[in-house]
Amino acid sequence: MWVCLVVSVALIVARLALRKVRGQKITHGDYWCLCAAVSIVGRLLANHFLLIYGSTRILSAERRIELLKPGFEVQASEIITGSKLVLATRSLLICVLWSLKMAVLDLLARLIMKMPYERKLLYVFWTALFLTYLASIIPVFVGCHPFKKNWQIHPYPGDCVIGNVWLFTYEVSNILTDILLMAVPFSLILSVRIPGMQRLRLLFLFSIGIFLIAVSIMRIVQGHNSRVQSAHTLWASLEILFAVIVAVTPTLYALVRNRHENTTYDKSHLSMGATARTHPGSLAEGDRYAARVWTELNDSASRTDTTSIEGILVERRYETSDVKL
């Protein structure tokens, strides 16, 4: 747990530090990563005490009766505290994952900027992330009714304290949103004209999310009806680590390779308009609209013209008959 979460925070700090070293402005994605880092630290502390105190879901029937006896007040109090921390760790886990999804969405917003369907696509992403966040966070607090059953020692509060409903709901939401966020870069990379090795490198960078989906599936299988707190903590920590890797890897790669990311990003979009400048490979003006997509990844071999624009500038062409700029 400590290794996974400390490495996760270190990766986020590295992203922010490199942004500062490059003299670039902090982006919305950086702020979302910072929110994730704060939630990770909070979850780390909560999980530390949870593993020490335990919770009601790991108690045997005999232990529940024993804790009611005189002399066990301290142990009972710790169990109650640990059970309340379960709610905190679940909530913080969701906050971490969805903050990182918003950081990924900030990158995707750069990918699709100035494209005809940009606004509608962003609305779809925002709505999907908001609804899945609600679907994931609500079961944390409504799984047991009345609410105090979450830390009730005796009588046995029921299987609601195991959190099967919450686990399935949030993991399915997690998987679906990961697939949705991966769909855009994959469709762009597969549809543009770029060298084969460059295409493979980009596909690898954006396919790291597949490992996150695999971890989510394993967490559903492992966590169903599981009463072992350490196993829950381990898989959740691995899930956070892979989510951080997915969110920061493309930007770290860009910051290491490209010293002028923001400058070239602005140039590439300021140069766009109703009459896009023609360049080698583009069609005649008025026939089609060539959209340049910024992926934040520097590669001098992929430049499509002789300007100073750095980064991967790829073309997608759209019929201008239905395009309003």
C-alpha positions in Angstrom: 0.0 0.0 0.0 2.7 2.5 1.0 4.8 1.7 -2.1 2.0 2.1 -4.5 0.6 5.3 -3.1 3.9 7.0 -2.5 5.0 6.2 -6.1 1.7 7.6 -7.3 2.2 10.8 -5.5 5.8 11.0 -6.7 4.6 10.7 -10.4 2.2 13.5 -9.9 4.8 15.7 -8.2 7.2 14.9 -11.1 4.6 16.1 -13.6 4.1 19.4 -11.7 7.9 19.8 -11.2 8.7 19.3 -14.9 6.0 21.7 -15.8 7.6 24.3 -13.5 11.1 23.5 -14.8 9.9 24.0 -18.4 8.4 27.4 -17.4 4.9 26.4 -18.5 1.6 27.4 -17.1 -0.2 24.9 -14.9 -3.1 23.3 -16.8 -6.5 22.1 -15.6 -5.2 18.6 -15.9 -2.4 19.5 -13.5 -4.9 20.8 -10.9 -6.9 17.6 -11.2 -3.7 15.6 -10.6 -3.0 17.7 -7.6 -6.5 17.0 -6.2 -5.8 13.3 -6.8 -2.5 13.6 -4.9 -4.2 15.2 -1.9 -6.9 12.5 -1.9 -4.2 9.8 -2.2 -2.4 11.1 0.9 -5.7 11.2 2.8 -6.5 7.7 1.8 -3.0 6.5 2.7 -3.4 7.8 6.3 -7.0 6.5 6.6 -6.0 3.0 5.3 -3.0 2.9 7.7 -5.3 3.2 10.7 -7.9 1.0 9.1 -5.5 -1.9 8.8 -4.5 -1.4 12.5 -8.0 -1.0 13.9 -9.9 -3.4 11.6 -13.6 -3.1 10.8 -16.9 -4.8 11.5 -16.9 -6.7 8.2 -13.9 -8.8 9.3 -15.3 -9.8 12.7 -16.5 -13.4 13.5 -19.7 -14.0 15.5 -17.7 -14.9 18.6 -15.6 -11.8 18.4 -18.7 -9.6 18.1 -20.1 -11.0 21.4 -16.7 -10.7 23.0 -16.4 -7.0 22.2 -19.6 -6.3 24.2 -18.0 -7.6 27.4 -16.5 -5.3 30.0 -12.8 -4.7 29.4 -13.1 -4.6 25.6 -14.3 -1.0 25.3 -11.0 0.2 23.7 -11.0 -2.6 21.1 -14.7 -2.0 20.3 -14.0 1.7 19.9 -11.2 1.0 17.5 -13.4 -1.3 15.5 -16.0 1.4 15.2 -13.4 4.0 14.2 -12.0 1.6 11.6 -15.5 0.9 10.2 -16.1 4.7 9.8 -12.7 4.9 8.0 -13.9 2.3 5.5 -16.4 4.9 4.3 -13.7 7.5 4.1 -11.3 5.2 2.1 -14.0 4.3 -0.4 -15.0 7.9 -0.9 -11.3 9.0 -1.3 -10.7 6.1 -3.8 -13.5 7.3 -6.0 -12.3 11.0 -5.7 -8.8 9.9 -6.8 -9.9 7.8 -9.8 -12.3 10.4 -11.1 -9.9 13.3 -10.6 -7.4 11.4 -12.7 -10.1 10.8 -15.3 -10.6 14.5 -15.5 -6.9 15.0 -16.0 -7.1 12.6 -18.9 -10.1 14.4 -20.3 -8.1 17.7 -20.2 -5.6 16.0 -22.5 -8.4 14.7 -24.8 -9.8 18.2 -24.9 -6.5 19.3 -26.5 -6.7 16.4 -28.9 -10.1 17.3 -30.3 -9.8 21.1 -30.0 -11.0 23.0 -33.1 -12.7 19.9 -34.5 -16.3 20.2 -35.6 -17.6 17.8 -32.9 -15.5 19.2 -30.1 -18.2 20.8 -28.0 -20.7 17.9 -28.3 -18.0 15.3 -27.5 -16.8 17.2 -24.4 -20.4 17.4 -23.2 -20.7 13.7 -23.6 -17.5 13.1 -21.5 -18.5 15.6 -18.8 -22.0 14.1 -18.5 -20.6 10.5 -18.4 -18.0 11.3 -15.8 -20.5 13.2 -13.6 -23.1 10.5 -13.7 -20.7 7.6 -13.1 -19.2 9.6 -10.2 -22.6 9.9 -8.6 -23.3 6.2 -9.3 -20.0 5.3 -7.6 -20.1 7.6 -4.6 -23.8 7.2 -3.6 -23.6 3.5 -2.8 -20.9 4.3 -0.2 -23.4 6.0 2.0 -26.7 4.2 1.2 -25.5 0.6 1.2 -26.5 0.1 4.8 -29.8 1.4 6.2 -29.9 2.8 8.8 -26.5 4.5 8.3 -25.1 3.4 11.7 -25.1 -0.2 10.6 -21.8 0.6 8.9 -20.1 0.5 12.3 -22.6 -1.7 14.2 -20.8 -4.5 16.0 -23.7 -6.5 17.4 -26.1 -7.8 16.1 -24.5 -8.6 12.8 -25.4 -5.7 10.5 -25.7 -7.8 7.4 -23.7 -8.2 4.2 -24.1 -4.5 3.4 -20.9 -3.8 5.3 -19.0 -6.0 2.8 -19.8 -3.5 0.0 -20.5 -5.8 -2.9 -23.0 -3.4 -4.4 -20.6 -0.5 -4.1 -17.7 -2.5 -5.5 -19.6 -3.7 -8.5 -21.2 -0.3 -9.2 -18.0 1.7 -9.1 -15.8 -0.8 -10.9 -18.3 -1.1 -13.8 -18.5 2.7 -13.9 -14.7 2.8 -13.8 -14.3 0.3 -16.7 -16.9 2.0 -18.9 -15.4 5.5 -18.4 -11.9 4.1 -19.1 -13.0 2.6 -22.3 -14.7 5.8 -23.3 -11.6 7.9 -22.6 -9.4 5.5 -24.6 -11.7 5.5 -27.6 -10.9 9.0 -28.8 -7.0 8.8 -28.9 -7.2 5.3 -30.4 -9.6 6.5 -33.2 -7.4 9.5 -33.9 -4.1 7.6 -33.9 -5.5 4.8 -36.2 -7.0 7.3 -38.6 -4.1 9.7 -39.2 -1.2 9.5 -41.6 1.9 9.0 -39.5 5.0 6.7 -39.6 4.4 3.2 -38.4 6.8 3.3 -35.4 5.4 6.6 -34.3 1.9 5.1 -34.5 3.0 2.1 -32.4 4.6 4.4 -29.8 1.4 6.5 -29.4 -0.8 3.4 -29.2 1.4 2.1 -26.4 1.2 5.3 -24.5 -2.5 5.5 -24.7 -3.1 1.7 -24.2 -1.8 1.7 -20.7 -5.4 2.1 -19.7 -5.9 -1.6 -20.7 -3.9 -2.6 -17.6 -6.1 -0.4 -15.5 -9.2 -2.2 -16.9 -7.6 -5.5 -16.1 -6.9 -4.5 -12.5 -10.5 -3.4 -12.2 -11.8 -6.7 -13.4 -9.5 -8.5 -11.0 -10.7 -6.3 -8.1 -14.3 -7.3 -8.8 -13.4 -11.0 -8.9 -11.2 -10.8 -5.8 -13.3 -8.4 -3.8 -16.7 -10.0 -4.2 -17.8 -11.3 -0.7 -14.2 -10.8 0.5 -13.8 -10.0 4.2 -10.0 -9.6 4.0 -9.2 -5.9 4.5 -5.6 -6.2 3.4 -6.6 -7.7 0.1 -9.1 -4.8 -0.6 -6.4 -2.3 0.3 -3.8 -4.0 -1.9 -5.9 -4.1 -5.1 -7.3 -0.6 -4.5 -3.7 0.7 -4.2 -2.7 -1.0 -7.4 -5.7 0.5 -9.1 -4.7 4.0 -8.0 -1.1 3.4 -9.2 -2.2 2.3 -12.7 -4.7 5.2 -12.9 -1.9 7.7 -12.1 0.4 6.1 -14.7 -2.4 6.4 -17.3 -3.0 10.1 -16.4 0.6 11.4 -16.2 2.6 9.2 -18.7 1.6 11.1 -21.9 2.3 14.5 -20.3 5.5 13.4 -18.7 6.6 12.0 -22.1 5.8 15.4 -23.7 7.5 17.4 -21.0 10.7 15.4 -21.2 10.8 15.6 -25.0 9.3 19.0 -25.7 10.6 22.2 -24.1 8.1 24.4 -25.8 4.8 22.5 -25.4 2.6 25.5 -24.6 4.1 27.8 -27.1 3.7 25.3 -30.0 0.3 24.4 -28.8 -0.9 28.0 -29.0 0.8 28.5 -32.4 -0.8 25.3 -33.9 -4.3 26.6 -32.9 -3.8 30.3 -33.6 -2.9 29.3 -37.2 -6.3 27.6 -37.7 -9.3 29.4 -39.1 -11.9 29.3 -41.8 -9.1 29.4 -44.3 -6.6 27.0 -43.0 -3.1 27.5 -44.4 -2.3 24.8 -47.0 0.7 22.6 -46.5 2.1 19.5 -48.2 -0.6 16.8 -48.3 -3.6 19.0 -47.8 -6.4 19.4 -50.4 -7.4 22.6 -52.1 -8.8 25.3 -49.9 -12.7 25.2 -49.8 -12.9 21.5 -50.6 -12.1 20.1 -47.2 -11.2 21.2 -43.7 -7.9 20.0 -42.3 -7.9 19.8 -38.5 -4.6 19.8 -36.8 -4.7 17.8 -33.6 -2.2 18.5 -30.8 -1.2 15.4 -28.8 1.4 17.0 -26.5 4.0 14.5 -27.8 7.1 15.9 -29.5 8.5 14.1 -32.5 10.4 16.1 -35.1 9.9 13.3 -37.7 6.1 13.9 -37.7 6.1 17.6 -38.7 3.8 18.2 -41.6 5.2 21.6 -42.7 8.3 23.8 -42.3 7.0 26.0 -39.4 8.5 25.9 -35.9 5.5 24.0 -34.6 6.7 21.1 -32.4 4.6 18.2 -31.2 2.7 15.7 -33.3 0.5 17.6 -35.8 -1.7 15.1 -37.6 -4.4 15.8 -40.1 -8.0 14.6 -40.2 -10.1 15.9 -43.1 -13.8 16.7 -43.0 -16.1 17.8 -45.7 -16.7 21.5 -45.3 -20.3 21.4 -46.5 -21.5 20.6 -43.0 -18.7 22.3 -41.0 -19.2 25.6 -39.3 -16.0 27.2 -38.0 
